[in-house]
Amino acid sequence: MARKKMDTMTEQMFYVLLALRGERHGYAVMQYILELTEGRVTVGAGTLYALLDRFERDGLIRQTRIEEKRKYYRLTGEGDRALRDECRRIMQQAADMERVLREEGRP
């Protein structure tokens, strides 16, 4: 279902959804992604809040509470399915690359 809405995810989309497997507010999402990826992936505030708005409209995340002006979000069941579908797609790409390298005799 989510595939039709977004076809494939950008790296930032994937990591925002991954971060929201646990309840987090916006800044905590950015920090989590930085820590998880050891600084390899960054999500700016403008991008993050645009994604949060889009994901909420698409039913992939839901707002769970507001505390001290911070909005907290969490993945929905549909969001979890979309994240897992994207993970399978990425893993299949990696498997295809490995198969091609083996066929070429490369490690």
C-alpha positions as CSV (number, residue, x, y, z in Angstrom):
1,M,0.0,0.0,0.0
2,A,2.7,2.5,1.0
3,R,4.6,1.5,-2.1
4,K,2.0,3.2,-4.3
5,K,2.2,6.4,-2.2
6,M,6.0,6.8,-2.3
7,D,7.2,4.0,-4.7
8,T,10.7,3.8,-3.1
9,M,12.0,5.6,0.0
10,T,14.9,7.9,0.2
11,E,17.6,7.1,2.8
12,Q,16.2,9.9,5.0
13,M,12.7,8.5,4.8
14,F,13.8,5.1,5.7
15,Y,15.8,6.3,8.7
16,V,13.0,8.5,10.0
17,L,10.6,5.6,9.9
18,L,13.2,3.4,11.5
19,A,13.7,5.9,14.3
20,L,9.9,6.0,15.0
21,R,9.8,2.3,15.9
22,G,10.1,3.9,19.3
23,E,8.2,7.0,20.4
24,R,10.3,10.1,19.7
25,H,9.9,13.8,19.1
26,G,11.6,15.5,16.2
27,Y,14.9,16.5,17.7
28,A,15.3,13.0,19.2
29,V,14.6,11.5,15.8
30,M,17.5,13.5,14.3
31,Q,19.8,12.5,17.1
32,Y,18.9,8.9,16.9
33,I,19.6,8.8,13.2
34,L,23.0,10.5,13.7
35,E,24.0,8.0,16.4
36,L,22.7,4.9,14.6
37,T,24.5,5.8,11.4
38,E,27.6,7.1,13.2
39,G,27.1,10.5,11.4
40,R,26.7,9.0,7.9
41,V,23.1,10.1,7.5
42,T,21.8,13.5,8.6
43,V,18.3,14.8,8.4
44,G,17.8,18.5,8.6
45,A,14.9,20.0,10.5
46,G,13.1,21.2,7.4
47,T,13.3,17.8,5.8
48,L,12.3,16.0,9.0
49,Y,9.2,18.1,9.7
50,A,8.1,17.8,6.0
51,L,8.5,14.0,6.3
52,L,6.7,13.8,9.6
53,D,3.8,15.7,8.1
54,R,3.7,13.5,5.0
55,F,4.0,10.3,7.0
56,E,1.3,11.3,9.3
57,R,-1.1,12.2,6.4
58,D,-0.2,8.9,4.8
59,G,-1.0,7.0,8.0
60,L,2.6,5.7,8.4
61,I,3.1,7.4,11.8
62,R,0.8,8.9,14.4
63,Q,1.2,11.6,16.9
64,T,1.2,10.1,20.4
65,R,1.4,13.1,22.7
66,I,2.5,16.7,23.0
67,E,4.8,17.6,26.0
68,E,6.4,21.0,26.5
69,K,5.7,22.0,22.9
70,R,7.3,18.7,21.6
71,K,5.2,16.5,19.4
72,Y,5.9,12.8,19.9
73,Y,5.3,10.3,17.1
74,R,5.4,6.5,16.6
75,L,5.2,4.2,13.7
76,T,1.7,2.7,12.9
77,G,1.1,-0.9,11.7
78,E,1.0,0.4,8.1
79,G,4.3,2.3,8.7
80,D,5.9,-0.8,10.0
81,R,4.8,-2.8,6.9
82,A,6.2,0.0,4.6
83,L,9.5,0.0,6.5
84,R,9.8,-3.8,6.3
85,D,8.9,-3.8,2.6
86,E,11.6,-1.2,1.9
87,C,14.1,-3.3,3.9
88,R,13.3,-6.3,1.8
89,R,13.7,-4.3,-1.3
90,I,17.2,-3.0,-0.2
91,M,18.2,-6.5,0.8
92,Q,17.2,-7.9,-2.6
93,Q,19.3,-5.2,-4.3
94,A,22.3,-6.2,-2.2
95,A,21.7,-9.9,-3.0
96,D,21.5,-9.1,-6.7
97,M,24.8,-7.2,-6.5
98,E,26.5,-10.1,-4.6
99,R,25.2,-12.6,-7.3
100,V,26.6,-10.5,-10.1
101,L,30.0,-10.2,-8.3
102,R,30.1,-14.0,-7.8
103,E,29.3,-14.6,-11.5
104,E,32.1,-12.2,-12.4
105,G,34.4,-14.1,-10.1
106,R,34.8,-11.2,-7.7
107,P,34.5,-11.3,-3.9
